[in-house]
Amino acid sequence: MNLAIRDIRHNLLRFVLTGVGLGGLLGIVITMAGIYQGALADALRLPRASNPALWVVQPKTKGPFAEPSRIPRDTRDLVRRIPGVTASGAVTFQTVQATAEGRNLRLFVVGYEPGRLGGPAILIAGHGITESHYQMVADASSGLRVGEQVPLGPYGDHYTVVGLTRGMVTSAGDPVAWITLLDAQTLQFSVPPPLQRREKALGRSPIATADINAVLVRLGPGVSRAAVAREIDRWKHLSAVTVSQEEGYLTVFVIEKMQRQLGMFMGILIVVSAVIIALIVYTLTMDKLRSIATLKLLGAPDRTIIALIVQQALILGVAGFALGVGLVWAFKGYFPRRVQMEPWDIVILFAITVVVCLIASALSVRTALRINPAKALTG
């Protein structure tokens, strides 16, 4: 006869309610771990989409995603002439606020040259950009549909959605949209007419800049990335960042603060879960002090009593963890941010849950072992 199971049946309602509450707490912990993994995957998805070997950016900067970068557009041609470079593409990045059919949209707009590096990788609907102006490919998470028109910029130019991608969002959860480089430069760098008139009155000549944010570079087979990067740095006076370096910058400078924040809340919730388990197991132990004293009087060894308490704590914790995983798995598609449950994270959180259960049962074990067997004979 398993004493822990027998006692749980005797206090079934209390165990069920506690397990549900604990499952909710552990579900939040698992969700936070999933949100971090999802944000990391989203942050790395766009840099990996075009599969470049190098990102050429402004000198002494850490790439177009970790900090701003502006370089001349002719950088693309300069880099393309370097031995070993097989393809290059100029790109710009900007975040814009738009309105489509009465709903607000926040888009991360990529400007690229159709036919060169930097465009959308895989389309799930429609086609790529075929015109030099006013066409857009957007991620399906934006809610846009093929054929829908989106006004962008201070002049309200309407861009027609011609294609859709899936899963292309930034670390902030903003859907990615692609337009031509010429449209993106106009959207990002053009000077409005009132400002042009004011600058002209002051004797200055504001001209719409043709700058870009980065150049994507692809190398031939067997070409050393480090050698090409050194040549770009030495002769072109630019910074060449490898994909692994760019991913490191994103992880350290963009995602790190989110990791610390989520880690802090996860720690707090784990502590709260430990307190709940400790209180429930301690309450159950206090309710059966006389039963434990009777067991001692009958000659039950200490390990039997310890097993009773520890098993109850583990059953409570493991059942709550299983419920939490089930809840997250069932509802992760309804979260506004991507929740990516990694098997290794689940294993680590399960191990932490087991350790928390063992620690939470320590007070109850100590109380049970100090019970005098003579208490079984008292009223």
C-alpha beads as a LAMMPS data file, in Angstrom:
LAMMPS data file: protein, C-alpha beads

379 atoms
378 bonds

1 atom types
1 bond types

-500.0 500.0 xlo xhi
-500.0 500.0 ylo yhi
-500.0 500.0 zlo zhi

Masses

1 110.0

Atoms # bond

1 1 1 0.000 0.000 0.000
2 1 1 1.387 3.402 -1.010
3 1 1 0.712 5.777 1.873
4 1 1 1.216 8.893 -0.291
5 1 1 -1.437 7.810 -2.816
6 1 1 -3.815 6.817 -0.009
7 1 1 -3.438 10.214 1.659
8 1 1 -3.925 12.025 -1.680
9 1 1 -7.203 10.164 -2.198
10 1 1 -8.273 11.234 1.264
11 1 1 -7.523 14.905 0.415
12 1 1 -8.306 14.708 -3.297
13 1 1 -10.059 18.085 -3.701
14 1 1 -7.236 19.971 -1.999
15 1 1 -4.647 18.240 -4.180
16 1 1 -6.600 18.878 -7.391
17 1 1 -7.111 22.588 -6.686
18 1 1 -3.489 23.030 -5.683
19 1 1 -2.319 21.132 -8.767
20 1 1 -4.403 23.359 -11.049
21 1 1 -3.022 26.536 -9.461
22 1 1 0.512 25.188 -9.553
23 1 1 0.028 24.120 -13.167
24 1 1 -0.980 27.675 -14.040
25 1 1 2.149 29.101 -12.399
26 1 1 4.465 26.580 -14.021
27 1 1 2.651 27.157 -17.314
28 1 1 3.579 30.847 -17.102
29 1 1 7.203 29.891 -16.437
30 1 1 7.218 27.592 -19.478
31 1 1 5.531 30.303 -21.553
32 1 1 8.237 32.823 -20.634
33 1 1 10.939 30.388 -21.688
34 1 1 9.035 29.808 -24.933
35 1 1 8.631 33.538 -25.575
36 1 1 12.371 34.050 -25.212
37 1 1 13.140 31.209 -27.608
38 1 1 10.528 32.546 -30.015
39 1 1 11.944 36.081 -29.880
40 1 1 15.444 34.719 -30.477
41 1 1 14.245 32.663 -33.459
42 1 1 12.393 35.681 -34.866
43 1 1 15.424 37.937 -34.450
44 1 1 17.657 35.494 -36.335
45 1 1 15.164 34.599 -39.049
46 1 1 15.586 37.762 -41.140
47 1 1 19.431 37.810 -41.101
48 1 1 19.422 34.151 -42.161
49 1 1 16.729 34.514 -44.829
50 1 1 19.010 35.541 -47.712
51 1 1 21.849 33.290 -46.512
52 1 1 24.609 35.898 -46.984
53 1 1 28.233 35.223 -46.134
54 1 1 28.893 38.800 -44.993
55 1 1 27.039 41.958 -44.048
56 1 1 28.892 45.104 -45.136
57 1 1 27.956 48.030 -42.896
58 1 1 29.139 51.400 -41.679
59 1 1 32.653 51.332 -40.156
60 1 1 32.884 50.558 -36.444
61 1 1 29.262 49.466 -36.178
62 1 1 27.838 46.070 -35.301
63 1 1 25.496 45.538 -38.201
64 1 1 22.180 46.979 -39.318
65 1 1 20.123 45.240 -36.621
66 1 1 22.127 45.970 -33.478
67 1 1 22.751 49.660 -34.263
68 1 1 22.169 52.147 -37.120
69 1 1 24.298 51.941 -40.255
70 1 1 24.364 54.243 -43.293
71 1 1 26.651 53.797 -46.275
72 1 1 26.594 55.056 -49.908
73 1 1 24.584 53.045 -52.398
74 1 1 27.587 52.556 -54.697
75 1 1 29.117 50.406 -51.943
76 1 1 27.289 47.477 -53.508
77 1 1 29.255 47.878 -56.767
78 1 1 32.545 48.391 -54.923
79 1 1 32.069 45.202 -52.940
80 1 1 30.906 43.221 -55.963
81 1 1 34.264 43.810 -57.685
82 1 1 36.235 42.204 -54.845
83 1 1 37.693 38.815 -55.900
84 1 1 35.653 35.933 -54.507
85 1 1 32.359 37.851 -54.275
86 1 1 29.710 36.228 -56.485
87 1 1 26.616 38.264 -55.561
88 1 1 25.704 41.384 -53.597
89 1 1 22.595 43.335 -52.776
90 1 1 21.885 46.711 -51.187
91 1 1 19.212 46.889 -48.487
92 1 1 17.577 49.385 -46.161
93 1 1 15.642 48.748 -42.951
94 1 1 13.029 50.912 -41.248
95 1 1 9.991 50.583 -39.010
96 1 1 6.839 52.293 -40.262
97 1 1 3.354 52.789 -38.879
98 1 1 0.502 52.307 -41.335
99 1 1 -3.263 51.904 -41.449
100 1 1 -5.027 49.313 -43.577
101 1 1 -8.802 48.941 -43.659
102 1 1 -9.178 50.850 -40.423
103 1 1 -6.636 48.826 -38.408
104 1 1 -3.213 49.996 -37.309
105 1 1 -0.155 48.193 -38.655
106 1 1 3.436 48.363 -37.518
107 1 1 5.720 46.973 -40.211
108 1 1 9.459 46.404 -40.427
109 1 1 10.074 47.441 -44.024
110 1 1 13.030 46.054 -45.987
111 1 1 14.052 47.831 -49.165
112 1 1 15.899 45.634 -51.649
113 1 1 16.725 45.382 -55.340
114 1 1 14.568 42.724 -57.026
115 1 1 16.788 40.038 -58.470
116 1 1 19.528 40.636 -55.906
117 1 1 20.147 39.500 -52.340
118 1 1 17.863 40.775 -49.617
119 1 1 14.403 39.832 -50.864
120 1 1 11.814 37.448 -49.386
121 1 1 12.966 33.833 -49.388
122 1 1 9.781 31.737 -49.571
123 1 1 6.295 32.908 -50.582
124 1 1 3.116 31.178 -49.467
125 1 1 0.827 33.222 -51.715
126 1 1 1.084 35.581 -54.666
127 1 1 4.405 36.432 -56.311
128 1 1 7.466 38.566 -55.780
129 1 1 7.886 42.213 -56.678
130 1 1 7.793 42.726 -60.439
131 1 1 7.434 46.516 -60.707
132 1 1 9.904 49.237 -59.724
133 1 1 7.389 51.114 -57.574
134 1 1 4.472 50.612 -55.202
135 1 1 4.461 46.850 -54.755
136 1 1 4.910 45.020 -51.466
137 1 1 5.501 41.519 -50.152
138 1 1 4.413 41.165 -46.519
139 1 1 4.323 38.512 -43.836
140 1 1 0.963 36.848 -43.271
141 1 1 1.052 37.753 -39.559
142 1 1 0.332 41.358 -40.589
143 1 1 -3.188 40.329 -41.570
144 1 1 -2.703 41.739 -45.070
145 1 1 -4.075 39.909 -48.105
146 1 1 -2.853 39.668 -51.674
147 1 1 -4.295 42.585 -53.619
148 1 1 -4.797 44.798 -50.573
149 1 1 -3.407 48.332 -50.723
150 1 1 -1.440 49.884 -47.871
151 1 1 -0.692 53.639 -47.644
152 1 1 2.878 54.311 -46.509
153 1 1 4.898 57.439 -45.883
154 1 1 3.973 61.081 -45.295
155 1 1 2.452 61.347 -48.783
156 1 1 0.224 58.284 -48.374
157 1 1 1.537 56.400 -51.428
158 1 1 -0.466 53.207 -51.816
159 1 1 1.476 49.941 -52.046
160 1 1 -0.253 46.852 -53.416
161 1 1 0.427 43.577 -51.610
162 1 1 1.496 41.101 -54.312
163 1 1 2.887 38.276 -52.145
164 1 1 2.873 36.835 -48.653
165 1 1 5.489 35.072 -46.528
166 1 1 5.109 33.198 -43.243
167 1 1 7.038 33.450 -39.985
168 1 1 9.066 36.538 -40.957
169 1 1 8.832 38.879 -37.988
170 1 1 11.351 40.838 -35.925
171 1 1 12.366 40.206 -32.326
172 1 1 9.722 42.775 -31.339
173 1 1 7.049 40.772 -33.166
174 1 1 6.611 43.285 -36.017
175 1 1 5.780 41.664 -39.385
176 1 1 8.402 42.127 -42.111
177 1 1 7.441 43.718 -45.433
178 1 1 9.561 44.130 -48.568
179 1 1 9.419 46.958 -51.094
180 1 1 11.859 48.052 -53.795
181 1 1 15.017 49.853 -52.739
182 1 1 14.002 53.026 -54.600
183 1 1 10.672 53.172 -52.758
184 1 1 12.361 52.434 -49.429
185 1 1 14.923 55.202 -49.915
186 1 1 12.157 57.656 -50.774
187 1 1 10.221 56.534 -47.725
188 1 1 13.205 56.749 -45.378
189 1 1 15.451 59.527 -46.665
190 1 1 13.410 61.915 -48.846
191 1 1 13.018 65.538 -47.729
192 1 1 9.406 66.846 -47.621
193 1 1 8.651 69.875 -49.878
194 1 1 8.048 72.312 -46.971
195 1 1 11.477 71.470 -45.538
196 1 1 13.035 71.802 -48.999
197 1 1 11.606 75.306 -49.341
198 1 1 12.811 76.294 -45.898
199 1 1 16.314 74.947 -46.515
200 1 1 16.450 76.690 -49.892
201 1 1 15.459 79.984 -48.235
202 1 1 18.391 79.507 -45.843
203 1 1 20.771 79.012 -48.751
204 1 1 21.068 75.236 -48.377
205 1 1 20.098 72.600 -50.939
206 1 1 18.429 69.600 -49.360
207 1 1 18.706 66.592 -51.638
208 1 1 17.059 63.242 -51.089
209 1 1 19.865 60.910 -50.110
210 1 1 20.503 57.581 -51.823
211 1 1 22.137 55.975 -48.805
212 1 1 21.551 52.373 -47.815
213 1 1 21.904 50.521 -44.521
214 1 1 23.895 47.463 -45.551
215 1 1 25.159 45.312 -48.408
216 1 1 24.612 41.553 -48.386
217 1 1 27.501 39.578 -49.833
218 1 1 27.657 36.018 -51.098
219 1 1 31.014 34.337 -51.776
220 1 1 32.160 31.647 -54.143
221 1 1 32.974 28.087 -53.036
222 1 1 36.102 27.857 -50.928
223 1 1 36.510 31.622 -50.543
224 1 1 37.594 32.650 -47.055
225 1 1 35.096 34.933 -45.327
226 1 1 37.798 36.275 -43.039
227 1 1 40.058 37.174 -45.984
228 1 1 37.288 39.026 -47.832
229 1 1 36.241 40.778 -44.630
230 1 1 39.813 41.968 -44.049
231 1 1 40.044 43.261 -47.610
232 1 1 36.766 45.159 -47.266
233 1 1 37.929 46.672 -43.986
234 1 1 41.375 47.594 -45.303
235 1 1 40.644 48.894 -48.800
236 1 1 36.996 49.966 -48.686
237 1 1 37.092 51.364 -45.125
238 1 1 33.905 49.524 -44.188
239 1 1 32.984 46.840 -41.661
240 1 1 32.245 43.310 -42.854
241 1 1 30.252 41.248 -40.344
242 1 1 29.825 37.502 -40.708
243 1 1 26.453 35.855 -40.137
244 1 1 27.650 34.287 -36.873
245 1 1 28.886 37.674 -35.650
246 1 1 25.575 39.306 -36.586
247 1 1 23.682 36.607 -34.712
248 1 1 25.929 37.177 -31.703
249 1 1 25.276 40.926 -31.797
250 1 1 21.542 40.323 -31.978
251 1 1 21.659 37.923 -29.054
252 1 1 23.808 40.167 -26.861
253 1 1 22.585 43.654 -27.719
254 1 1 18.951 43.098 -28.734
255 1 1 17.699 39.979 -26.921
256 1 1 19.824 40.049 -23.745
257 1 1 17.616 42.505 -21.838
258 1 1 14.522 40.449 -22.624
259 1 1 16.367 37.353 -21.414
260 1 1 17.207 39.036 -18.091
261 1 1 13.662 40.303 -17.595
262 1 1 12.031 36.983 -18.377
263 1 1 14.628 35.157 -16.278
264 1 1 13.855 37.375 -13.284
265 1 1 10.103 36.728 -13.528
266 1 1 10.699 33.010 -14.040
267 1 1 12.810 32.932 -10.874
268 1 1 10.102 34.738 -8.887
269 1 1 7.396 32.357 -10.090
270 1 1 9.533 29.301 -9.306
271 1 1 10.039 30.607 -5.774
272 1 1 6.275 31.182 -5.447
273 1 1 5.650 27.644 -6.700
274 1 1 8.083 26.282 -4.092
275 1 1 6.299 28.192 -1.343
276 1 1 2.917 26.828 -2.460
277 1 1 4.190 23.247 -2.530
278 1 1 5.843 23.691 0.860
279 1 1 2.678 25.125 2.431
280 1 1 0.377 22.437 1.050
281 1 1 2.676 19.548 1.992
282 1 1 3.275 21.067 5.441
283 1 1 -0.476 21.473 5.957
284 1 1 -1.089 17.870 4.962
285 1 1 1.697 16.765 7.293
286 1 1 0.240 18.700 10.240
287 1 1 -3.182 17.166 9.546
288 1 1 -1.800 13.672 9.991
289 1 1 0.647 14.120 12.872
290 1 1 -1.176 11.502 14.927
291 1 1 -1.140 9.040 11.995
292 1 1 2.608 9.547 11.590
293 1 1 3.079 9.043 15.336
294 1 1 1.092 5.793 15.056
295 1 1 3.352 4.603 12.256
296 1 1 6.390 5.303 14.423
297 1 1 4.800 3.495 17.349
298 1 1 4.226 0.458 15.144
299 1 1 7.904 0.462 14.207
300 1 1 7.785 2.105 10.755
301 1 1 11.286 3.276 9.794
302 1 1 12.017 6.943 9.115
303 1 1 12.504 6.271 5.418
304 1 1 8.829 5.249 5.142
305 1 1 7.696 8.556 6.608
306 1 1 10.177 10.522 4.466
307 1 1 8.971 8.685 1.361
308 1 1 5.359 9.546 2.237
309 1 1 6.069 13.283 2.336
310 1 1 8.541 13.480 -0.560
311 1 1 6.282 11.420 -2.826
312 1 1 3.368 13.752 -2.145
313 1 1 5.488 16.792 -2.986
314 1 1 6.788 15.167 -6.189
315 1 1 3.314 14.063 -7.288
316 1 1 2.031 17.595 -6.717
317 1 1 4.912 19.212 -8.582
318 1 1 5.055 16.767 -11.497
319 1 1 1.279 16.861 -11.981
320 1 1 1.356 20.679 -11.968
321 1 1 4.255 20.700 -14.437
322 1 1 2.460 18.297 -16.785
323 1 1 -0.663 20.442 -16.614
324 1 1 1.395 23.572 -17.315
325 1 1 3.044 21.996 -20.380
326 1 1 -0.337 20.857 -21.638
327 1 1 -1.871 24.318 -21.234
328 1 1 1.008 26.039 -23.031
329 1 1 0.976 23.493 -25.849
330 1 1 -2.796 23.890 -26.295
331 1 1 -2.881 27.701 -26.280
332 1 1 0.526 28.747 -27.648
333 1 1 -1.011 29.539 -31.034
334 1 1 -3.191 32.239 -29.458
335 1 1 -0.343 34.281 -27.991
336 1 1 0.501 37.572 -29.776
337 1 1 4.190 36.548 -29.727
338 1 1 5.740 33.333 -30.955
339 1 1 6.031 30.714 -28.197
340 1 1 8.669 28.155 -29.170
341 1 1 8.925 25.225 -26.774
342 1 1 12.373 23.662 -26.991
343 1 1 12.751 20.086 -25.645
344 1 1 15.931 20.992 -23.773
345 1 1 14.157 23.874 -21.995
346 1 1 11.354 21.512 -20.946
347 1 1 13.891 19.041 -19.547
348 1 1 15.693 21.785 -17.589
349 1 1 12.444 23.196 -16.171
350 1 1 11.319 19.690 -15.202
351 1 1 14.586 19.112 -13.350
352 1 1 14.162 22.462 -11.577
353 1 1 10.612 21.458 -10.609
354 1 1 11.839 18.187 -9.090
355 1 1 14.545 19.999 -7.108
356 1 1 11.999 22.582 -5.916
357 1 1 9.679 19.778 -4.744
358 1 1 12.494 18.139 -2.783
359 1 1 13.461 21.440 -1.154
360 1 1 9.812 22.303 -0.429
361 1 1 9.297 18.989 1.397
362 1 1 12.292 19.537 3.702
363 1 1 10.318 21.426 6.394
364 1 1 7.585 18.796 6.460
365 1 1 10.145 15.981 6.687
366 1 1 11.876 17.718 9.575
367 1 1 8.556 18.164 11.400
368 1 1 7.505 14.552 10.829
369 1 1 10.795 13.117 12.048
370 1 1 10.569 15.098 15.301
371 1 1 7.127 13.715 16.197
372 1 1 7.095 11.707 19.434
373 1 1 5.488 8.236 18.958
374 1 1 3.758 8.724 22.306
375 1 1 1.502 11.292 20.633
376 1 1 -0.398 8.384 19.100
377 1 1 -1.627 7.484 22.589
378 1 1 -2.750 10.985 23.563
379 1 1 -6.130 12.561 22.760

Bonds

1 1 1 2
2 1 2 3
3 1 3 4
4 1 4 5
5 1 5 6
6 1 6 7
7 1 7 8
8 1 8 9
9 1 9 10
10 1 10 11
11 1 11 12
12 1 12 13
13 1 13 14
14 1 14 15
15 1 15 16
16 1 16 17
17 1 17 18
18 1 18 19
19 1 19 20
20 1 20 21
21 1 21 22
22 1 22 23
23 1 23 24
24 1 24 25
25 1 25 26
26 1 26 27
27 1 27 28
28 1 28 29
29 1 29 30
30 1 30 31
31 1 31 32
32 1 32 33
33 1 33 34
34 1 34 35
35 1 35 36
36 1 36 37
37 1 37 38
38 1 38 39
39 1 39 40
40 1 40 41
41 1 41 42
42 1 42 43
43 1 43 44
44 1 44 45
45 1 45 46
46 1 46 47
47 1 47 48
48 1 48 49
49 1 49 50
50 1 50 51
51 1 51 52
52 1 52 53
53 1 53 54
54 1 54 55
55 1 55 56
56 1 56 57
57 1 57 58
58 1 58 59
59 1 59 60
60 1 60 61
61 1 61 62
62 1 62 63
63 1 63 64
64 1 64 65
65 1 65 66
66 1 66 67
67 1 67 68
68 1 68 69
69 1 69 70
70 1 70 71
71 1 71 72
72 1 72 73
73 1 73 74
74 1 74 75
75 1 75 76
76 1 76 77
77 1 77 78
78 1 78 79
79 1 79 80
80 1 80 81
81 1 81 82
82 1 82 83
83 1 83 84
84 1 84 85
85 1 85 86
86 1 86 87
87 1 87 88
88 1 88 89
89 1 89 90
90 1 90 91
91 1 91 92
92 1 92 93
93 1 93 94
94 1 94 95
95 1 95 96
96 1 96 97
97 1 97 98
98 1 98 99
99 1 99 100
100 1 100 101
101 1 101 102
102 1 102 103
103 1 103 104
104 1 104 105
105 1 105 106
106 1 106 107
107 1 107 108
108 1 108 109
109 1 109 110
110 1 110 111
111 1 111 112
112 1 112 113
113 1 113 114
114 1 114 115
115 1 115 116
116 1 116 117
117 1 117 118
118 1 118 119
119 1 119 120
120 1 120 121
121 1 121 122
122 1 122 123
123 1 123 124
124 1 124 125
125 1 125 126
126 1 126 127
127 1 127 128
128 1 128 129
129 1 129 130
130 1 130 131
131 1 131 132
132 1 132 133
133 1 133 134
134 1 134 135
135 1 135 136
136 1 136 137
137 1 137 138
138 1 138 139
139 1 139 140
140 1 140 141
141 1 141 142
142 1 142 143
143 1 143 144
144 1 144 145
145 1 145 146
146 1 146 147
147 1 147 148
148 1 148 149
149 1 149 150
150 1 150 151
151 1 151 152
152 1 152 153
153 1 153 154
154 1 154 155
155 1 155 156
156 1 156 157
157 1 157 158
158 1 158 159
159 1 159 160
160 1 160 161
161 1 161 162
162 1 162 163
163 1 163 164
164 1 164 165
165 1 165 166
166 1 166 167
167 1 167 168
168 1 168 169
169 1 169 170
170 1 170 171
171 1 171 172
172 1 172 173
173 1 173 174
174 1 174 175
175 1 175 176
176 1 176 177
177 1 177 178
178 1 178 179
179 1 179 180
180 1 180 181
181 1 181 182
182 1 182 183
183 1 183 184
184 1 184 185
185 1 185 186
186 1 186 187
187 1 187 188
188 1 188 189
189 1 189 190
190 1 190 191
191 1 191 192
192 1 192 193
193 1 193 194
194 1 194 195
195 1 195 196
196 1 196 197
197 1 197 198
198 1 198 199
199 1 199 200
200 1 200 201
201 1 201 202
202 1 202 203
203 1 203 204
204 1 204 205
205 1 205 206
206 1 206 207
207 1 207 208
208 1 208 209
209 1 209 210
210 1 210 211
211 1 211 212
212 1 212 213
213 1 213 214
214 1 214 215
215 1 215 216
216 1 216 217
217 1 217 218
218 1 218 219
219 1 219 220
220 1 220 221
221 1 221 222
222 1 222 223
223 1 223 224
224 1 224 225
225 1 225 226
226 1 226 227
227 1 227 228
228 1 228 229
229 1 229 230
230 1 230 231
231 1 231 232
232 1 232 233
233 1 233 234
234 1 234 235
235 1 235 236
236 1 236 237
237 1 237 238
238 1 238 239
239 1 239 240
240 1 240 241
241 1 241 242
242 1 242 243
243 1 243 244
244 1 244 245
245 1 245 246
246 1 246 247
247 1 247 248
248 1 248 249
249 1 249 250
250 1 250 251
251 1 251 252
252 1 252 253
253 1 253 254
254 1 254 255
255 1 255 256
256 1 256 257
257 1 257 258
258 1 258 259
259 1 259 260
260 1 260 261
261 1 261 262
262 1 262 263
263 1 263 264
264 1 264 265
265 1 265 266
266 1 266 267
267 1 267 268
268 1 268 269
269 1 269 270
270 1 270 271
271 1 271 272
272 1 272 273
273 1 273 274
274 1 274 275
275 1 275 276
276 1 276 277
277 1 277 278
278 1 278 279
279 1 279 280
280 1 280 281
281 1 281 282
282 1 282 283
283 1 283 284
284 1 284 285
285 1 285 286
286 1 286 287
287 1 287 288
288 1 288 289
289 1 289 290
290 1 290 291
291 1 291 292
292 1 292 293
293 1 293 294
294 1 294 295
295 1 295 296
296 1 296 297
297 1 297 298
298 1 298 299
299 1 299 300
300 1 300 301
301 1 301 302
302 1 302 303
303 1 303 304
304 1 304 305
305 1 305 306
306 1 306 307
307 1 307 308
308 1 308 309
309 1 309 310
310 1 310 311
311 1 311 312
312 1 312 313
313 1 313 314
314 1 314 315
315 1 315 316
316 1 316 317
317 1 317 318
318 1 318 319
319 1 319 320
320 1 320 321
321 1 321 322
322 1 322 323
323 1 323 324
324 1 324 325
325 1 325 326
326 1 326 327
327 1 327 328
328 1 328 329
329 1 329 330
330 1 330 331
331 1 331 332
332 1 332 333
333 1 333 334
334 1 334 335
335 1 335 336
336 1 336 337
337 1 337 338
338 1 338 339
339 1 339 340
340 1 340 341
341 1 341 342
342 1 342 343
343 1 343 344
344 1 344 345
345 1 345 346
346 1 346 347
347 1 347 348
348 1 348 349
349 1 349 350
350 1 350 351
351 1 351 352
352 1 352 353
353 1 353 354
354 1 354 355
355 1 355 356
356 1 356 357
357 1 357 358
358 1 358 359
359 1 359 360
360 1 360 361
361 1 361 362
362 1 362 363
363 1 363 364
364 1 364 365
365 1 365 366
366 1 366 367
367 1 367 368
368 1 368 369
369 1 369 370
370 1 370 371
371 1 371 372
372 1 372 373
373 1 373 374
374 1 374 375
375 1 375 376
376 1 376 377
377 1 377 378
378 1 378 379
